[in-house]
């Protein structure tokens, strides 16, 4: 293989998991197709994210559920994005919030905040929850970042109140995961973090924010249509196929 193909087809291990209960559609089952890539390039990550894959750590994945095709990949058109009145208010509300962009790290503050957020979501929204270990956090959010994975830290008065994990790719920013301190819910940090992604993409002249999946009627994704204009991708085209995103 030549150097260009090596970047797009790095050595990997492919496998799928047994079915488990779907978190988005009650009564449905999920099966995930995984690709474990120890040394992924930005070119590879860009190509698969554009085709509907997601990344946690060194694992790239997408659903291959039997009889269900409800997960549609969604992305925001950065250049044509217009702020709503409520989004402008969120930006003003966070004028005292400090933002730090750096390589993903693992500290006791990260672990404590992650577990606090998920405990809150367990009691508020019925999420399954158990405290994450340092090893699990490292494997999910620090490993596999290479030169394109970043964390965006949100800090007030020296206290960590939010962490946004992202990939900065060749054609956009891929939103991986965000968690925050529920004591600061009034700041609307989830919205603010996505607005900052859009701002960062504009600074870097990147056209897209990849938001993961959209499932019609799912409460967990209700915030996504508030960021317009958008495009959807149906299915998961192969590396030799051109992905057909539609408005």
C-alpha positions as CSV (number, residue, x, y, z in Angstrom):
1,X,0.0,0.0,0.0
2,X,1.1,3.6,-0.6
3,X,1.3,6.1,2.2
4,X,-2.1,7.6,1.4
5,X,-3.9,4.3,1.6
6,X,-2.0,3.4,4.8
7,X,-3.6,6.6,6.3
8,X,-7.1,5.6,5.2
9,X,-6.8,1.9,6.0
10,X,-4.7,1.5,9.2
11,X,-4.3,-1.9,10.8
12,X,-7.5,-2.7,12.7
13,X,-9.5,-5.5,14.4
14,X,-13.2,-5.7,13.4
15,X,-15.9,-7.3,15.6
16,X,-19.5,-6.9,16.7
17,X,-21.1,-7.2,20.1
18,X,-24.1,-9.2,21.3
19,X,-27.5,-7.4,21.2
20,X,-28.5,-5.3,24.2
21,X,-31.4,-3.1,25.1
22,X,-31.7,0.1,23.1
23,X,-31.5,3.3,25.2
24,X,-33.4,5.3,22.5
25,X,-36.3,3.1,21.4
26,X,-38.0,1.1,24.2
27,X,-38.4,-2.6,23.3
28,X,-35.7,-2.5,20.6
29,X,-32.3,-4.2,20.7
30,X,-29.0,-2.8,19.6
31,X,-26.0,-4.4,17.9
32,X,-22.8,-2.4,17.3
33,X,-20.2,-3.0,14.7
34,X,-16.7,-2.0,16.0
35,X,-13.3,-1.3,14.5
36,X,-10.4,-1.3,17.0
37,X,-7.7,1.0,15.5
38,X,-4.6,1.4,17.6
39,X,-3.0,4.0,15.4
40,X,-5.7,6.0,13.6
41,X,-4.7,9.0,11.5
42,X,-6.8,12.2,11.2
43,X,-7.5,11.2,7.5
44,X,-9.0,7.9,8.6
45,X,-11.0,9.5,11.4
46,X,-12.3,12.1,9.0
47,X,-13.3,9.5,6.5
48,X,-15.2,7.3,8.8
49,X,-16.9,10.1,10.8
50,X,-18.1,11.5,7.5
51,X,-19.7,8.1,6.9
52,X,-21.6,8.0,10.1
53,X,-19.2,6.3,12.5
54,X,-18.4,7.4,16.0
55,X,-15.3,7.2,18.2
56,X,-14.7,6.3,21.9
57,X,-11.0,5.8,22.7
58,X,-9.4,3.6,20.0
59,X,-12.8,2.1,19.1
60,X,-14.8,3.3,16.0
61,X,-18.3,2.0,15.8
62,X,-21.8,2.3,14.3
63,X,-25.1,0.4,14.8
64,X,-26.0,-2.6,12.7
65,X,-29.4,-3.3,14.4
66,X,-31.6,-6.0,13.0
67,X,-34.7,-4.6,11.4
68,X,-34.1,-1.0,12.5
69,X,-32.6,2.0,10.7
70,X,-33.7,4.8,13.0
71,X,-30.3,6.2,13.8
72,X,-29.5,8.9,11.3
73,X,-26.2,10.7,11.4
74,X,-26.6,14.5,11.8
75,X,-24.3,17.4,11.2
76,X,-24.5,21.2,11.5
77,X,-23.7,23.6,8.6
78,X,-21.2,25.9,10.3
79,X,-20.9,28.6,7.7
80,X,-24.7,29.2,7.5
81,X,-25.4,28.8,11.2
82,X,-27.4,31.7,12.7
83,X,-27.7,32.3,16.5
84,X,-31.2,32.3,18.0
85,X,-32.1,34.9,20.7
86,X,-32.0,32.2,23.4
87,X,-28.5,31.0,22.2
88,X,-27.2,34.6,22.4
89,X,-28.5,34.8,26.0
90,X,-26.6,31.6,26.8
91,X,-23.4,33.1,25.6
92,X,-24.0,36.2,27.7
93,X,-24.8,34.0,30.7
94,X,-21.4,32.4,30.4
95,X,-19.3,35.6,30.1
96,X,-17.4,34.6,33.3
97,X,-16.8,31.1,32.2
98,X,-13.2,30.3,31.3
99,X,-12.5,28.0,28.3
100,X,-9.4,25.8,27.9
101,X,-8.7,23.7,24.9
102,X,-6.0,21.0,25.3
103,X,-5.2,17.3,24.8
104,X,-7.5,15.0,26.8
105,X,-6.3,14.5,30.4
106,X,-7.3,12.4,33.4
107,X,-7.5,14.0,36.8
108,X,-9.4,13.4,40.0
109,X,-11.6,16.4,39.1
110,X,-12.5,14.8,35.8
111,X,-13.6,11.5,37.5
112,X,-15.5,13.3,40.3
113,X,-17.3,15.5,37.8
114,X,-18.2,12.7,35.4
115,X,-19.6,10.6,38.3
116,X,-21.5,13.5,39.8
117,X,-23.1,14.2,36.4
118,X,-24.1,10.6,35.8
119,X,-25.5,10.2,39.3
120,X,-27.6,13.3,38.7
121,X,-28.9,11.9,35.3
122,X,-29.7,8.6,37.0
123,X,-32.0,10.2,39.5
124,X,-33.4,12.8,37.1
125,X,-33.8,10.8,33.9
126,X,-33.4,7.2,34.9
127,X,-30.0,6.7,33.3
128,X,-28.2,3.5,34.3
129,X,-25.2,4.5,36.5
130,X,-22.2,3.2,38.2
131,X,-19.1,5.2,39.0
132,X,-16.5,5.1,36.3
133,X,-13.0,4.0,37.1
134,X,-9.8,5.8,36.1
135,X,-8.9,3.0,33.7
136,X,-12.3,3.1,32.0
137,X,-12.2,6.9,31.7
138,X,-8.7,6.7,30.2
139,X,-9.6,4.1,27.7
140,X,-12.8,5.9,26.6
141,X,-11.7,9.6,26.5
142,X,-7.9,9.9,26.6
143,X,-6.6,6.9,24.6
144,X,-7.0,7.2,20.8
145,X,-7.0,11.0,20.7
146,X,-3.7,11.1,18.9
147,X,-3.1,14.5,17.3
148,X,-6.8,15.3,16.6
149,X,-8.7,14.6,19.8
150,X,-9.1,17.5,22.3
151,X,-10.9,18.3,25.5
152,X,-12.6,21.7,26.1
153,X,-12.6,22.5,29.8
154,X,-15.2,24.9,31.2
155,X,-14.0,26.6,34.5
156,X,-15.5,29.1,36.9
157,X,-13.4,30.6,39.7
158,X,-10.8,27.8,39.3
159,X,-13.4,25.0,39.5
160,X,-14.0,22.6,36.7
161,X,-17.7,22.7,35.8
162,X,-17.8,21.1,32.3
163,X,-15.8,18.8,30.0
164,X,-16.4,18.5,26.2
165,X,-14.5,15.8,24.3
166,X,-14.2,16.5,20.6
167,X,-12.2,15.5,17.5
168,X,-10.9,18.3,15.3
169,X,-11.0,16.7,11.8
170,X,-10.1,17.7,8.3
171,X,-13.6,18.9,7.5
172,X,-15.2,19.6,10.8
173,X,-15.5,19.0,14.5
174,X,-16.9,15.7,15.8
175,X,-18.7,16.0,19.2
176,X,-17.8,12.9,21.2
177,X,-19.2,13.5,24.7
178,X,-20.0,16.3,27.1
179,X,-20.7,16.3,30.9
180,X,-21.1,19.1,33.4
181,X,-21.7,20.0,37.0
182,X,-25.5,19.9,37.6
183,X,-25.1,22.6,40.3
184,X,-24.4,24.9,37.3
185,X,-27.4,23.8,35.3
186,X,-28.6,27.5,35.0
187,X,-25.7,28.2,32.7
188,X,-27.0,25.9,30.0
189,X,-23.5,24.5,29.5
190,X,-24.6,21.8,27.1
191,X,-25.9,24.5,24.7
192,X,-22.9,26.7,25.4
193,X,-20.4,23.9,24.7
194,X,-22.0,23.3,21.3
195,X,-22.0,27.0,20.5
196,X,-18.3,27.1,21.3
197,X,-17.7,24.2,18.9
198,X,-19.4,26.2,16.2
199,X,-17.2,29.3,17.1
200,X,-14.1,27.1,17.0
201,X,-15.0,25.6,13.7
202,X,-15.5,29.1,12.2
203,X,-12.1,30.1,13.5
204,X,-10.5,27.0,11.9
205,X,-12.6,27.4,8.7
206,X,-14.2,24.0,9.1
207,X,-17.6,23.5,7.5
208,X,-19.3,20.9,9.7
209,X,-20.1,19.9,13.3
210,X,-20.8,16.2,13.5
211,X,-23.4,15.6,16.2
212,X,-23.7,11.9,16.2
213,X,-27.1,10.3,15.8
214,X,-30.6,11.6,15.5
215,X,-33.6,9.3,16.5
216,X,-37.0,10.8,15.8
217,X,-39.0,11.2,19.0
218,X,-36.1,10.5,21.3
219,X,-36.0,12.9,24.3
220,X,-32.2,12.7,24.6
221,X,-31.8,14.3,21.2
222,X,-34.4,17.0,21.5
223,X,-31.7,19.7,21.6
224,X,-30.2,18.9,18.3
225,X,-32.8,20.4,15.9
226,X,-32.2,23.8,17.7
227,X,-28.9,24.2,15.7
228,X,-29.7,24.9,12.1
229,X,-29.2,24.4,9.2
230,X,-28.4,20.7,9.3
231,X,-27.9,17.7,7.1
232,X,-28.7,14.0,7.7
233,X,-27.0,10.8,6.5
234,X,-29.0,7.6,6.0
235,X,-26.9,4.5,6.5
236,X,-23.2,3.9,6.7
237,X,-21.5,4.0,3.2
238,X,-18.3,2.1,2.6
239,X,-14.9,3.8,2.2
240,X,-15.2,3.6,-1.6
241,X,-18.6,5.2,-1.6
242,X,-19.4,8.9,-1.4
243,X,-21.6,9.7,1.6
244,X,-24.9,11.4,0.5
245,X,-25.8,13.9,3.1
246,X,-29.1,15.6,2.6
247,X,-30.6,18.8,4.1
